[in-house]
Amino acid sequence: MSTPIEQIVPADFQDVLDLPGSGGGPWDLKKSQRTVDYSKKQAADAMAAYNKAKAEAAAQMKKYKAKGATKAQKAAATKARALALATMARQTTIRNAALKKQGAAQNEVWKANGQFDKLLSGANRDAFLALQSMFKQMGLGSLAGKIYEFAKQGYGADTISLLLQDTKEYKERFKANEARAKAGLAVLSPAEYLAAEAAYRQILSSAGMPKGFYDNPADFRGWIAGDVSPAEIKSRVDMATEAVNKVDPNYRGALFQMYGINSSELAAYFLDRKVAEPILKKQAAAGAIGAAALRRGFSLNALDLESYASLGISGEEAEAAYGQIAGSFESMLGLAGRYGSTWTQRDAEQEVFTPGVAGSISAESAAEKGKRLKSAERAQFSGARGASSGGLAAGFRQT
């Protein structure tokens, strides 16, 4: 058999795809191992019985040849020897069958363990080992069983490499090539494909991208299919990192405080919004509102802020809103204390962001509560000017 064409592939891409293993399952392995052990004992027992019968046959022959042996003694020795020889023949048959069964079961053990090289010899074994190593580096160690089957049939290494390219596992591993071909782009060789993945991974790893964001071969398919060079990805990463560095520290602080989103995860959002958007879009919008709250000294509640973000409130609108809230919050606390009520940050926020919405069917809205407290104050001090309750509330439509 010929040896495979050498391909240089990155070592850190070995077995990175979650594909089925090459051997059998644990039950197959245990069953085959039990058969090996049983057959081995059976062969040993047969050999012991054979040796005992052989010794008996020799002893009877000695009796037969003994000086002065009578005719009857010779006849008895001949009969006993014939029985011993028959036992030897029977134990030989048993032993051979046990050894055959042991060998077959041992082969199954090697298959279940993926030790296919032990089932081959000579050029077939050399070709298998070379191809197994190469495809394992590609992340296709699961193809060892197929490589073995082809090698067993006597196919050359180059032929096996071509045959493997038609397998489901191979096509899945280099799936971007299909899109490249449809787009009229050159199909990459395995070495070129893996080198591109390694370059992408190195760039993203060096930039500290979060775990789970573009760290699997499947994540790189879009870039490879679109013929995006590593240099372009490096440029995108640099721009994303720069964008994060320019983000208001209060905004970054709000995201981290509410969701644990750090700078590298925020950079991932800037780098590829399509991938990161389902995870970060709502959080980013809530973070902008939370940043405005932090600047005015208020605490953060992720659920409340996300509900405000769902109304389409922008960061600029949140800045104005929290300015109004900060300006009246202390006075509203005082009113609530004087008239046996409560006034919380949530009340203040809802008075501005959701003025017509009550916390429950029977409860009054924050805006209604604010009006009630201010009306009580005006009634107590007739003629005093009350704080405006309209504020920015009219400026936010619920959607």
Contacts in CASP RR format, 6 or more apart in sequence:
PFRMAT RR
TARGET T0000
AUTHOR 0000-0000-0000
METHOD contacts of the structure
MODEL  1
MSTPIEQIVPADFQDVLDLPGSGGGPWDLKKSQRTVDYSKKQAADAMAAY
NKAKAEAAAQMKKYKAKGATKAQKAAATKARALALATMARQTTIRNAALK
KQGAAQNEVWKANGQFDKLLSGANRDAFLALQSMFKQMGLGSLAGKIYEF
AKQGYGADTISLLLQDTKEYKERFKANEARAKAGLAVLSPAEYLAAEAAY
RQILSSAGMPKGFYDNPADFRGWIAGDVSPAEIKSRVDMATEAVNKVDPN
YRGALFQMYGINSSELAAYFLDRKVAEPILKKQAAAGAIGAAALRRGFSL
NALDLESYASLGISGEEAEAAYGQIAGSFESMLGLAGRYGSTWTQRDAEQ
EVFTPGVAGSISAESAAEKGKRLKSAERAQFSGARGASSGGLAAGFRQT
1 123 0 8 1.000
1 124 0 8 1.000
1 126 0 8 1.000
1 127 0 8 1.000
1 151 0 8 1.000
1 154 0 8 1.000
1 155 0 8 1.000
1 156 0 8 1.000
1 157 0 8 1.000
2 127 0 8 1.000
2 156 0 8 1.000
2 157 0 8 1.000
2 158 0 8 1.000
3 126 0 8 1.000
3 127 0 8 1.000
3 130 0 8 1.000
3 157 0 8 1.000
4 127 0 8 1.000
4 130 0 8 1.000
4 131 0 8 1.000
4 134 0 8 1.000
4 157 0 8 1.000
4 158 0 8 1.000
4 160 0 8 1.000
4 161 0 8 1.000
5 158 0 8 1.000
5 161 0 8 1.000
7 134 0 8 1.000
7 189 0 8 1.000
7 190 0 8 1.000
7 191 0 8 1.000
8 191 0 8 1.000
9 134 0 8 1.000
9 137 0 8 1.000
9 138 0 8 1.000
9 190 0 8 1.000
9 191 0 8 1.000
9 194 0 8 1.000
9 195 0 8 1.000
10 137 0 8 1.000
10 194 0 8 1.000
10 195 0 8 1.000
10 197 0 8 1.000
10 198 0 8 1.000
11 137 0 8 1.000
12 198 0 8 1.000
12 201 0 8 1.000
13 137 0 8 1.000
13 138 0 8 1.000
13 139 0 8 1.000
13 194 0 8 1.000
13 197 0 8 1.000
13 198 0 8 1.000
13 217 0 8 1.000
14 136 0 8 1.000
14 137 0 8 1.000
14 139 0 8 1.000
14 141 0 8 1.000
15 136 0 8 1.000
15 139 0 8 1.000
15 141 0 8 1.000
16 139 0 8 1.000
16 216 0 8 1.000
16 217 0 8 1.000
17 139 0 8 1.000
17 140 0 8 1.000
17 142 0 8 1.000
17 169 0 8 1.000
17 172 0 8 1.000
17 173 0 8 1.000
17 217 0 8 1.000
17 218 0 8 1.000
19 140 0 8 1.000
19 141 0 8 1.000
19 142 0 8 1.000
19 169 0 8 1.000
19 172 0 8 1.000
20 142 0 8 1.000
21 141 0 8 1.000
21 142 0 8 1.000
22 114 0 8 1.000
22 116 0 8 1.000
22 141 0 8 1.000
22 142 0 8 1.000
22 143 0 8 1.000
22 144 0 8 1.000
22 145 0 8 1.000
23 111 0 8 1.000
23 112 0 8 1.000
23 113 0 8 1.000
23 114 0 8 1.000
23 144 0 8 1.000
23 145 0 8 1.000
24 111 0 8 1.000
24 112 0 8 1.000
25 112 0 8 1.000
28 108 0 8 1.000
28 112 0 8 1.000
29 109 0 8 1.000
29 112 0 8 1.000
29 113 0 8 1.000
32 105 0 8 1.000
32 106 0 8 1.000
32 108 0 8 1.000
32 109 0 8 1.000
32 112 0 8 1.000
33 105 0 8 1.000
33 109 0 8 1.000
35 101 0 8 1.000
35 102 0 8 1.000
35 105 0 8 1.000
35 108 0 8 1.000
36 102 0 8 1.000
36 103 0 8 1.000
36 105 0 8 1.000
36 106 0 8 1.000
36 109 0 8 1.000
39 98 0 8 1.000
39 99 0 8 1.000
39 101 0 8 1.000
39 102 0 8 1.000
39 103 0 8 1.000
39 105 0 8 1.000
40 98 0 8 1.000
40 102 0 8 1.000
42 94 0 8 1.000
42 95 0 8 1.000
42 98 0 8 1.000
42 101 0 8 1.000
43 94 0 8 1.000
43 95 0 8 1.000
43 98 0 8 1.000
43 99 0 8 1.000
43 102 0 8 1.000
46 91 0 8 1.000
46 92 0 8 1.000
46 94 0 8 1.000
46 95 0 8 1.000
46 98 0 8 1.000
47 91 0 8 1.000
47 95 0 8 1.000
49 87 0 8 1.000
49 91 0 8 1.000
49 94 0 8 1.000
50 87 0 8 1.000
50 88 0 8 1.000
50 91 0 8 1.000
50 92 0 8 1.000
50 95 0 8 1.000
53 84 0 8 1.000
53 85 0 8 1.000
53 87 0 8 1.000
53 88 0 8 1.000
53 91 0 8 1.000
54 84 0 8 1.000
54 88 0 8 1.000
56 80 0 8 1.000
56 81 0 8 1.000
56 84 0 8 1.000
56 87 0 8 1.000
57 81 0 8 1.000
57 84 0 8 1.000
57 85 0 8 1.000
57 88 0 8 1.000
60 77 0 8 1.000
60 78 0 8 1.000
60 80 0 8 1.000
60 81 0 8 1.000
60 84 0 8 1.000
61 77 0 8 1.000
61 81 0 8 1.000
63 69 0 8 1.000
63 73 0 8 1.000
63 74 0 8 1.000
63 76 0 8 1.000
63 77 0 8 1.000
64 73 0 8 1.000
64 74 0 8 1.000
64 77 0 8 1.000
64 78 0 8 1.000
64 81 0 8 1.000
66 73 0 8 1.000
69 77 0 8 1.000
107 119 0 8 1.000
110 116 0 8 1.000
110 118 0 8 1.000
110 119 0 8 1.000
111 119 0 8 1.000
111 145 0 8 1.000
111 148 0 8 1.000
114 144 0 8 1.000
114 145 0 8 1.000
116 128 0 8 1.000
116 132 0 8 1.000
116 144 0 8 1.000
116 145 0 8 1.000
116 147 0 8 1.000
116 148 0 8 1.000
117 125 0 8 1.000
117 128 0 8 1.000
117 129 0 8 1.000
117 132 0 8 1.000
119 148 0 8 1.000
119 152 0 8 1.000
120 128 0 8 1.000
120 148 0 8 1.000
120 151 0 8 1.000
120 152 0 8 1.000
124 151 0 8 1.000
124 152 0 8 1.000
124 154 0 8 1.000
125 151 0 8 1.000
127 151 0 8 1.000
127 156 0 8 1.000
127 157 0 8 1.000
127 160 0 8 1.000
128 147 0 8 1.000
128 148 0 8 1.000
128 151 0 8 1.000
130 157 0 8 1.000
131 147 0 8 1.000
131 151 0 8 1.000
131 157 0 8 1.000
131 160 0 8 1.000
131 161 0 8 1.000
131 164 0 8 1.000
132 141 0 8 1.000
132 144 0 8 1.000
132 147 0 8 1.000
135 141 0 8 1.000
135 143 0 8 1.000
135 144 0 8 1.000
135 147 0 8 1.000
135 164 0 8 1.000
136 144 0 8 1.000
137 194 0 8 1.000
138 173 0 8 1.000
138 190 0 8 1.000
138 194 0 8 1.000
139 173 0 8 1.000
139 217 0 8 1.000
140 164 0 8 1.000
140 169 0 8 1.000
140 170 0 8 1.000
140 173 0 8 1.000
142 169 0 8 1.000
143 164 0 8 1.000
143 167 0 8 1.000
143 169 0 8 1.000
143 170 0 8 1.000
146 164 0 8 1.000
146 167 0 8 1.000
147 160 0 8 1.000
147 164 0 8 1.000
150 156 0 8 1.000
150 159 0 8 1.000
150 160 0 8 1.000
150 163 0 8 1.000
150 164 0 8 1.000
151 160 0 8 1.000
155 163 0 8 1.000
164 170 0 8 1.000
165 171 0 8 1.000
171 178 0 8 1.000
173 217 0 8 1.000
174 188 0 8 1.000
174 190 0 8 1.000
174 193 0 8 1.000
175 218 0 8 1.000
175 221 0 8 1.000
176 188 0 8 1.000
176 193 0 8 1.000
176 220 0 8 1.000
176 221 0 8 1.000
176 222 0 8 1.000
176 224 0 8 1.000
176 225 0 8 1.000
176 226 0 8 1.000
177 187 0 8 1.000
177 188 0 8 1.000
177 193 0 8 1.000
177 224 0 8 1.000
179 221 0 8 1.000
179 222 0 8 1.000
179 225 0 8 1.000
179 226 0 8 1.000
180 186 0 8 1.000
180 187 0 8 1.000
180 188 0 8 1.000
180 224 0 8 1.000
180 225 0 8 1.000
180 226 0 8 1.000
180 227 0 8 1.000
181 187 0 8 1.000
183 225 0 8 1.000
183 226 0 8 1.000
183 227 0 8 1.000
185 226 0 8 1.000
185 227 0 8 1.000
188 196 0 8 1.000
188 224 0 8 1.000
193 224 0 8 1.000
196 220 0 8 1.000
196 223 0 8 1.000
196 224 0 8 1.000
196 230 0 8 1.000
197 217 0 8 1.000
197 220 0 8 1.000
197 224 0 8 1.000
199 230 0 8 1.000
199 233 0 8 1.000
200 214 0 8 1.000
200 220 0 8 1.000
200 223 0 8 1.000
200 230 0 8 1.000
200 233 0 8 1.000
201 214 0 8 1.000
201 215 0 8 1.000
201 220 0 8 1.000
203 230 0 8 1.000
203 233 0 8 1.000
203 234 0 8 1.000
203 237 0 8 1.000
204 213 0 8 1.000
204 214 0 8 1.000
204 215 0 8 1.000
204 233 0 8 1.000
204 237 0 8 1.000
205 215 0 8 1.000
207 237 0 8 1.000
207 240 0 8 1.000
207 241 0 8 1.000
207 264 0 8 1.000
207 267 0 8 1.000
208 264 0 8 1.000
208 267 0 8 1.000
209 215 0 8 1.000
209 237 0 8 1.000
209 264 0 8 1.000
209 267 0 8 1.000
209 268 0 8 1.000
209 271 0 8 1.000
210 262 0 8 1.000
210 264 0 8 1.000
210 265 0 8 1.000
210 268 0 8 1.000
213 219 0 8 1.000
213 265 0 8 1.000
213 268 0 8 1.000
213 275 0 8 1.000
213 276 0 8 1.000
214 220 0 8 1.000
214 268 0 8 1.000
214 272 0 8 1.000
214 275 0 8 1.000
219 275 0 8 1.000
222 228 0 8 1.000
223 233 0 8 1.000
236 271 0 8 1.000
236 272 0 8 1.000
237 267 0 8 1.000
237 271 0 8 1.000
239 270 0 8 1.000
240 267 0 8 1.000
240 268 0 8 1.000
240 269 0 8 1.000
240 270 0 8 1.000
240 271 0 8 1.000
241 267 0 8 1.000
243 267 0 8 1.000
243 270 0 8 1.000
244 252 0 8 1.000
244 263 0 8 1.000
244 266 0 8 1.000
244 267 0 8 1.000
244 270 0 8 1.000
245 263 0 8 1.000
247 266 0 8 1.000
248 291 0 8 1.000
250 290 0 8 1.000
250 291 0 8 1.000
250 292 0 8 1.000
250 294 0 8 1.000
250 295 0 8 1.000
251 287 0 8 1.000
251 288 0 8 1.000
251 290 0 8 1.000
251 291 0 8 1.000
252 263 0 8 1.000
252 266 0 8 1.000
253 291 0 8 1.000
253 294 0 8 1.000
254 286 0 8 1.000
254 287 0 8 1.000
254 288 0 8 1.000
254 290 0 8 1.000
254 291 0 8 1.000
254 293 0 8 1.000
254 294 0 8 1.000
254 300 0 8 1.000
255 261 0 8 1.000
255 266 0 8 1.000
255 283 0 8 1.000
255 284 0 8 1.000
255 287 0 8 1.000
256 262 0 8 1.000
257 294 0 8 1.000
257 300 0 8 1.000
258 283 0 8 1.000
258 286 0 8 1.000
258 287 0 8 1.000
258 290 0 8 1.000
258 300 0 8 1.000
258 302 0 8 1.000
258 305 0 8 1.000
259 283 0 8 1.000
259 302 0 8 1.000
261 280 0 8 1.000
261 283 0 8 1.000
265 276 0 8 1.000
265 280 0 8 1.000
266 280 0 8 1.000
266 284 0 8 1.000
268 275 0 8 1.000
268 276 0 8 1.000
268 280 0 8 1.000
269 276 0 8 1.000
269 277 0 8 1.000
269 280 0 8 1.000
269 284 0 8 1.000
273 281 0 8 1.000
282 306 0 8 1.000
282 309 0 8 1.000
282 310 0 8 1.000
283 306 0 8 1.000
285 306 0 8 1.000
285 309 0 8 1.000
285 312 0 8 1.000
286 302 0 8 1.000
286 305 0 8 1.000
286 306 0 8 1.000
286 308 0 8 1.000
286 309 0 8 1.000
287 305 0 8 1.000
287 309 0 8 1.000
288 309 0 8 1.000
288 314 0 8 1.000
288 315 0 8 1.000
288 318 0 8 1.000
289 305 0 8 1.000
289 308 0 8 1.000
289 309 0 8 1.000
289 313 0 8 1.000
289 315 0 8 1.000
289 318 0 8 1.000
290 300 0 8 1.000
290 305 0 8 1.000
290 318 0 8 1.000
291 315 0 8 1.000
291 318 0 8 1.000
292 315 0 8 1.000
292 318 0 8 1.000
292 319 0 8 1.000
292 321 0 8 1.000
292 322 0 8 1.000
293 299 0 8 1.000
293 300 0 8 1.000
293 305 0 8 1.000
293 318 0 8 1.000
293 322 0 8 1.000
294 300 0 8 1.000
295 319 0 8 1.000
295 322 0 8 1.000
296 322 0 8 1.000
296 323 0 8 1.000
296 325 0 8 1.000
296 326 0 8 1.000
297 326 0 8 1.000
298 322 0 8 1.000
298 325 0 8 1.000
298 326 0 8 1.000
298 345 0 8 1.000
299 345 0 8 1.000
301 346 0 8 1.000
304 346 0 8 1.000
304 349 0 8 1.000
307 354 0 8 1.000
308 318 0 8 1.000
308 349 0 8 1.000
308 353 0 8 1.000
308 354 0 8 1.000
310 399 0 8 1.000
311 353 0 8 1.000
311 354 0 8 1.000
311 396 0 8 1.000
311 397 0 8 1.000
311 398 0 8 1.000
311 399 0 8 1.000
312 399 0 8 1.000
313 321 0 8 1.000
313 353 0 8 1.000
313 396 0 8 1.000
317 392 0 8 1.000
317 395 0 8 1.000
317 396 0 8 1.000
320 392 0 8 1.000
321 349 0 8 1.000
321 352 0 8 1.000
321 353 0 8 1.000
321 392 0 8 1.000
321 396 0 8 1.000
324 352 0 8 1.000
324 391 0 8 1.000
324 392 0 8 1.000
325 345 0 8 1.000
325 348 0 8 1.000
325 349 0 8 1.000
325 351 0 8 1.000
325 352 0 8 1.000
328 348 0 8 1.000
328 387 0 8 1.000
329 343 0 8 1.000
329 345 0 8 1.000
329 348 0 8 1.000
331 387 0 8 1.000
332 343 0 8 1.000
332 347 0 8 1.000
332 348 0 8 1.000
332 370 0 8 1.000
332 373 0 8 1.000
332 387 0 8 1.000
333 343 0 8 1.000
334 343 0 8 1.000
335 341 0 8 1.000
335 343 0 8 1.000
335 373 0 8 1.000
335 374 0 8 1.000
335 376 0 8 1.000
335 377 0 8 1.000
336 342 0 8 1.000
336 343 0 8 1.000
336 373 0 8 1.000
337 343 0 8 1.000
338 377 0 8 1.000
339 373 0 8 1.000
339 376 0 8 1.000
339 377 0 8 1.000
341 369 0 8 1.000
341 372 0 8 1.000
341 373 0 8 1.000
343 369 0 8 1.000
343 370 0 8 1.000
343 373 0 8 1.000
346 366 0 8 1.000
347 366 0 8 1.000
347 369 0 8 1.000
347 370 0 8 1.000
348 366 0 8 1.000
349 366 0 8 1.000
350 357 0 8 1.000
350 365 0 8 1.000
350 366 0 8 1.000
350 367 0 8 1.000
351 366 0 8 1.000
351 367 0 8 1.000
351 369 0 8 1.000
351 370 0 8 1.000
351 389 0 8 1.000
351 393 0 8 1.000
352 391 0 8 1.000
352 392 0 8 1.000
352 393 0 8 1.000
352 396 0 8 1.000
353 393 0 8 1.000
353 396 0 8 1.000
354 365 0 8 1.000
354 366 0 8 1.000
354 396 0 8 1.000
354 398 0 8 1.000
355 365 0 8 1.000
355 366 0 8 1.000
355 367 0 8 1.000
355 390 0 8 1.000
355 393 0 8 1.000
355 394 0 8 1.000
356 365 0 8 1.000
356 367 0 8 1.000
356 368 0 8 1.000
357 365 0 8 1.000
357 366 0 8 1.000
357 398 0 8 1.000
358 364 0 8 1.000
358 365 0 8 1.000
358 368 0 8 1.000
359 365 0 8 1.000
364 372 0 8 1.000
367 389 0 8 1.000
367 390 0 8 1.000
367 393 0 8 1.000
370 389 0 8 1.000
371 389 0 8 1.000
374 386 0 8 1.000
374 387 0 8 1.000
374 389 0 8 1.000
377 384 0 8 1.000
377 386 0 8 1.000
378 384 0 8 1.000
378 386 0 8 1.000
END
